Amino acid sequence: MPKVAFIGLGNMGGPMATNLVKAGHTVTVFDLSEAALKQLQSAGAAVAGSAAEAAAGADYVISMLPAGKHVAATYLGDAGLLAQLDASTTVLDCSTIDAATARQVGETAAELGIGFMDSPVSGGVAAAAAGTLAFMCGGSAATFDKARLILKDMGKNIFHAGPAGAGQVAKGCNNMLLAIHMIGTCEALEMGARNGLDPKVLSEIMLASSGRNWSLEVYNPYPGVMEKAPASNNYKPGFMVDLMVKDLGLALEIAQQSEFENPMGQLARELYSQHQQAGNGQMDFSSILRKLQGS
């Protein structure tokens, strides 16, 4: 089995690395959190004292980091991992970051003969734990073939979106649409409720009609309609409002770089930013219903 270095053991990275251990891979992990390291160690991973130590001799280096600046600091420059890795190593950055940084890291890796893919994910913490994530990959076809061999142990749907940076563009498009149809779903359900309709019955009507969408079907935002949805658990995330605001900002960057006006995406970002600034950043993003309710 391949040797894997996993860097970044947060809410998503931790369960992803755990699934690699369960699949039988030799996994060495690094994170700044001692608690996260101990949890992975108890699951069967080896613990390294630095990212460079974790990556030494690895066949795959996988990272799940908070932002583009962290990815750049990890991989670029004389002290970055790319300068230290063997050309046979495949690098998969699963962070959700700006496309420009992903392209920069990809171009630097290509100059060094190292296979790199930006491979952001969709599905949230539950899918990370279940191993059913969707991966949106940007890089060469050859690197994608290698990437699939390891990504299949963490995800269910693996897509090759195009060259380096394409994975981030695909993620930006997806999450922008997710925000838009979540807001629309909340508007429709609240409008129906204020006119005397049962939100559960209205949900069933729309699910059988042209308004059907993922937010309505899988992640219903109205409390009491769907037992296991965050809305029925006081909006415990899930996928936090803070993260949605971040992703909508990245989507706006993509639109601006391509000189594309995205009015619905901009409005979604404005509404989620207002919801965040009202102190709701740690709540699930489906809690946007509360803003629309005026609460």
N, C-alpha and C positions, 0 to 999 in steps of 0.2 A: 504493500500500500504506500502511496506517496507520503512524504514528510510535509507537514503543513505548519506554517507560522501564522498565527492569528493575532492581529494587533487591534485592540479596541474592544472591550468586553462590556459595553453598556447594555441597555435594555434589549437591543437587537443583536449585538455582537455576541453576548454571552450565550444565549440559546443556540445561535448559529454554530459557534465553536463546539458547544456540547453535542450537537447533532453530528459533527464531524468525528468526534471521539466515539460516539455510539456506532458510527458506520465503520469503525476499525482503523481509522487513520492515526498516524503518529502525529500528535498535535502539540506544539509548543506555543504558549500564549504570553502576551505582554499587555499590561494596562497600568495606569497610574493608581488604580484602586486596589488596595491590598485585599479587600473583601471579595472583589470580583476574581482576583487571582486565586484566592483560597477556594472559592466555589468551583472554578474550573479544575483546580488541582484535585479536589475531592471527586470530580467526575472522571478523572483519569488523564488529564492533560499535564504536560510538563510546564514549569513556570520559568520564564527568563527574566533577567534583571534589566533588559533594555530591548528596544525593537530590533537593534542590530544583532543582539545575541539570539533572539527568537528566530530571526531570518537566516542565520548562518546554516548553510547546508540544506535549506528547505527547497523542495520541489515547487511548492506554491507559497506565496505570501499573500495573505488576505487581510484587508484592513476595513474597519468600520469606525470612522472618525466623525467628529461633530461638524466640521466645516472645511472649506477649501484651504484655509490657511494652515490647518493641521495636516492635511494631506500633502501640501507643498513642503512643509517643514519636515515631514517624515521621509519623503522620497527624493527631494531635489537638493542640489548643492553638493559640495565635497563631502559633507558629513551625512548626506542622505542615503537611504537604502539603495537607490539605483546605482550609486557609485561603488557599492560594495557587493552587489549580487552577481552571481554567475549568469551567463547568457542563457543557460538552460532553465532558469527559474521563470515561472509564470506569475505575474503580479495581477491581482484582482482587487480593485478598490471598490468596495460595496457602499461607501459613504454616499450620501446625497449632497452634492456640492455644485458649484457653478461649472458650466460646461467649459469655460475658458481654462480653468485650472486643470480639469481632466484632460483637455487637449494638450496642455503644456507638459504634463507628466507623461502622457502617451508619446508625444514627440521626442522627449528626452529618452524615454525607454527604447524607442525605435532606433535612435542614434547609437545606443549601446548594444543593440541586438537583443534586447530583452522583451519578451512578450508581455503586453499590458492591456488590460481591459477595464474601463470604468463599468461597474456592474451594480448600479443602484437597485434597490429592491422595493417591492410593493407587497402589502399584506399585513403589516403591523406586527406587534409583539406576539399575538396568538399564532400567526402563521410562521414566525421565526421559531417558536417553540415546537410547533407541529411539523416543521420541515416542509411547508407547503408554499414558501415564498415564490413570487415571480421575480425573475432577474431580467433586467434590460441592459444588454451588453453593448459596449462600443469598443471596437478594435478590429484587428485583422481576422480573416476567416480561419487561418491556422491557429491563432491564439484562442479563438472561440471554440474550436474543436477540443483543445486542451482544457479550456475552462469548464466545458460541460461535464467532463469527467469528475470534477470535484463539486460543481454547483448542484448537481443532481442529488447530492446527499444533504442539501440544505433547502432545496426548492422543488416545486412541481412544474412550473412553466419557465422556460429559459429561452429568451429571444435575442437574436443578433440584430441590433438596431442599425448598425453601420459602423463607420470608423470611430476612432477615439473621440469621446465627447458625445457621441450619439446616444449612449445610454442615459446620460444626464438630460439631454433634450427630451427623450421619450418620457423620463420620469417627470420632468417639468410639465409636459403636456398632460400626462395622466392625472397628476395631483391638482392641477388647475381645474380640470374637468370635474374631479371628485369634489372639490370645494364648491363649484358652481351647482352641481346637481344636489349636493347636501343642502345648500341654502334654499334651492327651489323646492326640495322635498319638505323642508321645514315650513316654508311659506304656505305650501298647499295644505299640509296637515293642520296648521294653526288656523288658516282661513276656514277650513271645513269645521274645525272644532268650535270656532266662534259663531258658526251658523247652525250649531246644534247637531253636527255629525259626530259619531263615535270615531275617533282616530283609527281604531283597529279595523272597523268596517270600511272606512274610507281607504285605508291602506290596501285592504283586499280588493276593493273596486279598482284602484289605480294599478295594482299588480296584474290585474286581468285586462288592463287597458293600455293605451299608448303612453301613459305616464310612467310605466314600469322602469325602474332603474336600480342600481346596486345599493344606494343608500336606503331605499325603500324596502328592498328585498332582503338584504343581508345585515343592515346596520341601522334599523329603523330608529330615528331620532326622537320619537315621542315616547315618554315614559309609560310603561305598562303594556305597550304593544308587542314587544319582542323581549322575552324573559332574559336572554343572555346578552342583549345589547347594552352598551354603556349607559344609554338613556334610562334603563330600568335599574341601574346601580349607581344612581346619583352622579352620572356622567364620569365615573372613574375611568381613566384611559387604559387600554386603547391607544389612540393617536392624539397627542396633546395639541391644543390650540397653538401653543408656542411653535410646534413643529410645522403646523399648517401655515402659519405666518411666514416662517422661514422658507418653506417650499414655494409659496406664492411669490415671495420676493425673488427667488431664483427664476421662476417662470417669467416674471416681469423683465428680468435681465435678458433672458433668452429672446423675448419679444422685442425689446429695445435694440439688441444687437442685430436683429434681422429686420429692423425698421418696420415692425408689424404692430398695428394698433390692436390691443386685445381688451376691449372695454369691459366684457364680462369678468375676465380675469382680474382686471384692475379693481372693479367694484367688489369682487370677492375678497381681495386682499384688504381693501379699506374696511369692510365689515368685520373681518376676522381680526384686524389690527385694533379696531375699536373694542371688540370683545376681549381681546388680550389686555388692553390698557385698563379695562374695567376690573382687572384682577382675576381673570378666568384662564390665564395661560396654561395652568396645570390641569385643566379639565379636558375631557375628550372633545374633539372638534365638532361632534354632533350637538354639543351644548349651545351652538349658535342659535338653536331654537329659543333659548332663554333671552337672547338679545332681541329677537323678533317679537317675543312676548312682552318686552319691556321690563323684564325682571333681571 
